[in-house]
Amino acid sequence: MRQFSIGIAIAALCAVAGAQSLTGRWTAKVVTDGEAREMVLALDVDASGHIGGYYQTPQSEDRIVDGRVNGSVFWFTGERDAGPPQRIYGGEAQGEKLKLFVAGSRVQQVEFARVSSDRPKPLPPPPPKVALAAPPPVPYNGLAQTPPMGWNSWNKFQRKVDDQVVRQIADAMVKNGMRDAGYVYVNIDDTWEGTRDAAGVLQPNTKFPDMKALADYVHSKGLKLGIYSSPGPRTCAGYAGSYQHEAQDAKTWAAWGIDYLKYDWCSAPSVYAPDQATMQAAYARMGAALQASGRPMVYSLCQYGMLDVGEWGAKVGGNLWRTTGDISDRWESMQNLGFNLQPGREKYAGPGHWNDPDMLEVGNGGMSDAEYRTHMSLWALLAAPLLAGNDLREVTPGILEILTNKEVIAVDQDALGRQGVRVSRQGDLEVWARQLADGGYAVGLFNRGTAAAKVTAQWSDIGITGAHAVRDLWAHADRGAAAGAYAADVPAHGVAMVKIAK
């Protein structure tokens, strides 16, 4: 849909405004994943043109504030308890139909039909949010001794993931060498969930007719299957979360053969108090439930680095925790999440527990190969989980070479588990170093600028002296012995990644 501002959309509507009462209940139904999902717009317009009421979707509930109507045109601010606190809406009524424009990076249009002209009853006040005490520590599950490697559906497929896609990705990972390079988890992100049965057991939706059979298939390929949920009542996409069903869901996933859980905070602010102890306790509930399920499952906390998660992520059973908001397939996003938001977190990383700057965008088309090599190099130096997010059924040889570079992967998977740090910065030129189990160092010489430049790694910045053999990990070439420093010509937004021998 063409991008434009909500202000332009409203101005265009005002040109055709006419007198009309909008009071009443309006609904829209959309079908996703074989399930009809209803949106409700309840409008209460007073004599002066002020609008009250609410807007409900499967994902959220907005109370209307600061609303106004001018003939058939209206606009209002929606205020919610969870997620972004306010969102702007505008629209136009045409007879018994109504078009609602939802403002965002793209303006989305939803068409509603009137089902009643009665004044809507006000929403009841939201229930008090639950505050929880800090929980006792959840024991370490023994998993993720090195950062998890695999694939996740969201970056490329988002809602358009199903059983067939997952099977095809698993097949591709075997055929193209990804599995043998270390990528073993095949993770289904949001939108797999259906409804709960009479006993409260969560069923998958029609896109995933038999999760146990899917897990068996993935396992038959020498791979592992991951899944997604939320501590709140709803996931980010509006599907059923695990709130008050933690133990039940963990047992269900164990019965299916699930090996990995991504647990996304999403709607949890609508039911939980916004403090560290409560968040910690909510995540500990699932951490304990996973361990009680009888099946080992890697536990990934997705709460965007809030409330000092590094201080307590491992204590709730977490093997990795997000340190950032969502990545996008743009240089600006990747370099901000990687270079700017990771320094200082290295003290929390180590075998069994890792900082997670989000999934890889390598191969999705929004960056150059040089930028993708920077992405892969930085994530390896950061000891980050390596979860590919592209369509592995149609991967080019160049992108596959980036993803399966065994020398770079070996840095990420180094047994010492020490996260790399920035050791020098001169404008756009940065040097990052990571100590390795064999006593050597992996070093990234990064050029964040827009023109090629020479980048120099000084031994004194890294903490070594003397002459050391240097190996170029992208060229797969030895560079001889260097004393005191090593320099390389690095393209714009590029990297030279080397290993310095002990």
Residue pairs with C-beta under 8 A, 6 or more apart in sequence:
1 106
1 107
1 108
1 109
3 105
3 106
3 107
4 107
5 103
5 107
6 75
6 88
6 89
6 90
6 101
6 103
6 107
9 90
9 101
9 107
10 73
10 75
10 90
10 101
13 73
13 90
13 91
13 92
14 70
14 73
16 72
16 73
16 92
17 70
17 71
17 72
17 73
17 92
18 71
18 72
19 71
19 72
20 71
20 72
20 93
21 45
21 117
22 43
22 45
22 51
22 69
22 72
22 74
22 93
22 98
23 43
23 44
23 45
23 117
23 118
23 119
24 42
24 43
24 114
24 115
24 116
24 117
24 118
24 119
24 120
25 40
25 41
25 42
25 114
25 115
25 116
25 118
25 120
26 40
26 41
26 42
26 43
26 98
26 112
26 113
26 114
26 115
27 38
27 39
27 40
27 41
27 112
27 113
27 115
28 38
28 39
28 41
28 100
28 110
28 111
28 112
28 113
29 36
29 37
29 38
29 39
30 36
30 37
30 39
30 110
31 37
32 159
32 191
33 159
33 191
33 205
33 206
33 207
34 205
34 206
34 207
35 194
35 195
35 205
35 206
37 57
37 58
37 238
38 58
39 55
39 56
39 57
39 58
39 110
39 112
40 54
40 55
40 56
41 53
41 55
41 56
41 98
41 100
41 112
42 53
42 54
42 55
42 56
42 120
43 51
43 52
43 53
43 64
43 74
43 120
44 51
44 52
44 53
44 119
44 120
45 51
45 52
45 69
46 52
49 68
49 69
49 70
50 67
50 68
50 69
51 64
51 67
51 68
51 69
51 74
51 76
52 64
52 67
52 122
53 64
53 67
53 120
53 122
54 61
54 62
54 63
54 64
54 120
54 123
55 61
55 62
55 64
55 78
55 89
55 100
56 62
57 238
58 234
58 238
58 239
59 234
59 236
59 237
59 238
59 267
60 80
60 82
60 83
60 238
60 267
61 80
61 81
61 123
62 78
62 79
62 80
62 87
63 78
63 79
63 80
63 123
64 76
64 77
64 78
64 79
65 76
65 77
65 78
65 79
65 86
66 76
66 77
67 74
67 75
67 76
67 77
68 74
68 75
68 76
72 92
72 93
72 94
73 90
73 91
73 92
74 90
74 91
74 92
74 93
75 88
75 89
75 90
75 91
76 88
76 89
76 90
77 86
77 87
77 88
77 89
78 86
78 87
78 88
78 89
79 85
79 86
80 86
80 87
80 270
81 126
81 269
81 270
82 232
82 266
82 267
82 268
82 269
82 270
83 266
83 267
83 269
87 102
87 103
87 104
88 103
89 100
89 101
89 102
89 103
90 100
90 101
90 103
91 98
91 99
91 100
91 101
92 98
92 99
93 99
96 113
96 114
97 111
97 112
97 113
97 114
98 111
98 112
98 113
98 114
99 109
99 110
99 111
99 112
100 109
100 110
100 111
100 112
101 107
101 108
101 109
102 108
102 109
102 110
126 270
127 271
129 269
129 270
129 271
129 272
129 273
129 274
130 271
130 272
130 273
130 278
131 272
131 273
131 275
131 277
131 278
132 272
132 273
132 277
132 278
132 281
132 282
133 277
133 281
134 276
134 277
134 280
134 281
135 280
135 281
135 284
135 285
135 316
136 284
137 315
137 316
138 284
138 287
138 288
138 291
138 315
138 316
138 317
139 291
139 317
140 314
140 317
140 352
141 290
141 291
141 296
141 297
141 298
141 299
141 317
141 319
142 296
142 352
143 296
143 297
143 298
143 299
143 319
143 352
144 298
144 319
144 320
144 351
144 352
144 353
144 354
145 351
145 352
145 415
145 417
146 351
146 412
146 413
146 414
146 415
146 417
147 320
147 354
147 383
147 384
147 385
147 386
147 412
147 413
148 185
148 260
148 298
148 300
148 319
148 320
148 354
148 385
148 386
148 387
149 181
149 182
149 183
149 184
149 185
149 385
149 386
149 387
149 409
149 412
149 413
150 183
150 184
150 185
150 186
150 187
150 223
150 224
150 226
150 260
150 386
150 387
150 388
151 169
151 173
151 178
151 183
151 185
151 186
151 187
151 387
151 388
151 389
151 392
152 187
152 189
152 226
152 262
152 359
152 387
152 388
152 389
153 161
153 165
153 166
153 169
153 187
153 188
153 189
154 189
154 190
154 359
154 389
155 327
155 329
155 359
155 360
155 361
155 364
155 389
155 390
156 364
156 389
156 390
156 391
157 165
157 391
158 189
158 191
159 190
159 191
159 237
161 188
161 189
161 191
161 192
161 207
162 207
162 208
163 207
163 208
163 209
163 210
163 214
166 186
166 188
166 214
166 218
166 225
167 214
167 217
167 218
168 393
169 186
169 392
169 393
170 186
170 217
170 218
170 221
170 223
171 221
172 178
172 392
172 393
172 395
173 179
173 183
173 186
173 221
173 223
173 392
174 221
174 222
174 223
176 392
176 395
176 400
176 404
177 400
177 404
178 388
178 392
178 400
178 403
178 404
179 221
179 222
179 223
181 403
181 404
181 406
181 409
182 386
182 409
182 413
183 386
183 388
183 403
184 222
184 223
184 224
185 223
185 224
185 225
185 226
185 259
185 260
185 298
185 387
186 218
186 223
186 224
186 225
186 226
187 225
187 226
187 227
187 228
187 260
187 262
187 387
188 208
188 225
188 226
188 227
188 228
189 228
189 262
190 228
190 235
190 236
190 237
190 239
190 264
191 205
191 207
191 235
191 237
191 239
192 204
192 205
192 207
192 208
192 211
192 227
192 228
192 239
193 202
193 204
193 205
193 229
193 235
193 239
193 240
194 202
194 203
194 204
194 205
194 206
194 240
195 202
195 203
195 240
196 202
196 203
196 240
196 245
197 203
200 245
200 248
201 248
201 252
202 240
202 242
202 245
202 248
202 249
202 252
204 211
205 239
208 214
211 256
211 258
212 255
212 256
212 257
214 225
215 225
215 256
215 257
215 258
216 257
218 224
218 225
219 225
219 257
224 259
224 260
225 256
225 257
225 258
225 259
225 260
226 258
226 259
226 260
226 261
226 262
226 298
227 253
227 258
227 260
227 261
227 262
228 235
228 261
228 262
228 263
228 264
229 235
229 241
229 242
229 249
229 261
229 262
229 263
229 264
229 286
230 236
230 241
230 242
230 243
230 263
230 264
230 265
230 266
230 267
230 268
231 241
231 242
231 243
231 246
231 263
231 265
231 268
231 272
231 282
231 283
231 285
231 286
232 241
232 243
232 265
232 266
232 267
232 268
232 269
232 270
232 271
232 272
233 240
233 241
233 243
233 267
233 270
233 271
234 240
234 241
234 266
234 267
235 241
235 264
235 266
235 267
236 264
236 266
236 267
241 266
241 267
241 268
242 249
242 263
242 286
243 267
243 268
243 271
246 285
246 286
246 289
247 289
247 292
247 293
249 289
250 286
250 289
250 290
250 292
250 293
250 297
251 289
251 293
253 261
253 293
253 295
253 297
254 293
254 294
254 295
254 297
257 295
258 295
258 297
259 295
259 296
259 297
259 298
260 297
260 298
260 300
261 286
261 290
261 297
261 298
261 299
261 300
262 300
262 302
263 283
263 286
263 299
263 300
263 301
263 302
264 302
264 303
265 279
265 302
265 303
265 304
265 306
268 279
268 282
272 278
272 279
272 282
275 307
276 307
276 308
276 312
279 303
279 306
279 307
280 307
280 312
280 315
280 316
283 301
283 303
283 313
283 316
283 317
283 318
284 315
284 316
284 317
286 299
286 317
287 299
287 316
287 317
287 318
288 317
290 297
290 299
290 317
291 317
298 319
298 320
299 317
299 318
299 319
299 320
300 318
300 319
300 320
300 321
300 322
300 356
300 385
301 309
301 313
301 316
301 318
301 320
301 321
301 322
302 321
302 322
303 309
303 321
303 322
304 322
304 323
304 324
304 325
305 321
305 322
305 323
305 324
305 341
309 321
309 322
309 323
310 321
310 323
310 345
310 347
310 348
310 355
311 348
313 320
313 321
313 348
313 353
314 348
314 352
314 353
318 353
319 352
319 353
319 354
320 353
320 354
320 355
320 356
320 385
321 353
321 354
321 355
321 356
322 356
322 357
322 358
323 341
323 342
323 345
323 355
323 356
323 357
324 337
324 341
324 357
324 358
325 337
325 358
326 358
327 333
327 334
327 337
327 357
327 358
327 359
327 361
328 361
328 366
329 361
329 364
329 365
329 366
329 367
330 366
330 367
331 367
331 371
331 493
334 361
334 367
334 371
334 374
334 375
335 374
335 448
335 493
337 357
337 358
338 357
338 375
338 378
338 379
338 382
339 378
339 422
339 430
339 446
339 448
341 357
342 355
342 357
342 382
342 419
343 421
343 422
345 355
345 419
346 355
346 418
346 419
346 420
346 421
348 355
349 355
349 382
349 383
349 417
349 418
349 419
350 417
350 418
351 415
351 417
354 383
354 384
354 385
355 382
355 383
355 384
355 419
356 384
356 385
357 379
357 382
357 384
359 385
359 387
359 388
359 389
360 375
360 376
360 379
360 386
360 387
360 388
360 389
360 390
360 403
361 367
361 372
361 375
361 389
361 390
362 372
362 375
362 376
362 388
362 389
362 390
362 399
362 402
362 403
363 372
363 388
363 390
363 391
363 395
363 396
363 399
363 402
363 403
364 389
364 390
367 375
368 493
369 398
369 399
369 402
370 491
370 492
370 493
370 494
370 495
371 493
371 494
372 399
372 402
373 402
373 474
373 494
373 495
373 497
374 446
374 493
374 494
374 495
376 386
376 402
376 403
376 405
376 408
377 408
377 444
377 446
377 473
377 474
377 495
377 497
378 432
378 444
378 446
378 495
379 386
379 412
380 386
380 408
380 409
380 411
380 412
380 442
380 497
381 411
381 419
381 420
381 432
381 433
381 434
381 442
381 444
381 497
382 419
382 420
383 412
383 414
383 417
383 418
383 419
383 420
383 434
384 412
386 409
386 412
388 403
390 399
395 403
405 473
405 474
407 471
407 473
407 476
407 499
408 473
408 474
408 497
411 434
411 436
411 442
411 473
411 497
411 499
414 434
414 436
414 437
414 442
415 437
416 435
416 436
416 437
418 434
418 435
418 436
419 434
420 432
420 433
420 434
420 442
420 444
421 432
421 433
421 434
422 430
422 431
422 432
423 431
423 432
423 433
423 457
423 461
423 462
424 430
424 431
424 457
424 458
424 461
425 431
427 449
428 447
428 448
428 449
428 453
429 445
429 446
429 447
429 448
429 449
429 453
429 455
429 490
430 444
430 446
430 448
430 455
431 443
431 444
431 445
431 446
431 455
431 456
431 457
431 458
431 461
431 462
432 443
432 444
432 446
433 441
433 442
433 443
433 444
433 457
433 461
433 462
434 441
434 442
434 443
435 441
436 442
436 499
438 502
439 502
440 468
440 499
440 500
440 501
440 502
441 462
441 464
441 499
441 500
442 473
442 497
442 498
442 499
442 500
443 457
443 462
443 486
443 497
443 498
443 499
443 500
444 495
444 496
444 497
445 455
445 456
445 457
445 486
445 487
445 488
445 490
445 495
445 496
445 497
445 498
446 455
446 490
446 494
446 495
447 453
447 455
447 490
447 491
447 492
447 493
447 494
447 495
448 493
449 492
449 493
450 492
450 493
451 492
452 489
452 490
452 491
452 492
452 494
453 489
453 490
454 487
454 488
454 489
454 490
455 487
455 488
455 490
455 496
456 485
456 486
456 487
457 485
457 486
457 487
457 498
458 484
458 485
459 465
459 466
459 468
459 483
459 484
459 485
460 484
462 500
464 500
466 483
467 481
467 482
467 483
468 481
468 482
468 483
468 500
468 501
468 502
469 478
469 480
469 481
469 500
469 501
470 478
470 479
470 480
470 481
470 482
470 486
470 498
470 499
470 500
470 501
471 477
471 478
471 479
471 498
471 499
471 501
472 478
472 479
472 496
472 497
472 498
473 497
473 498
473 499
474 495
474 496
474 497
479 486
479 498
482 500
486 498
486 500
488 496
488 498
489 496
490 496
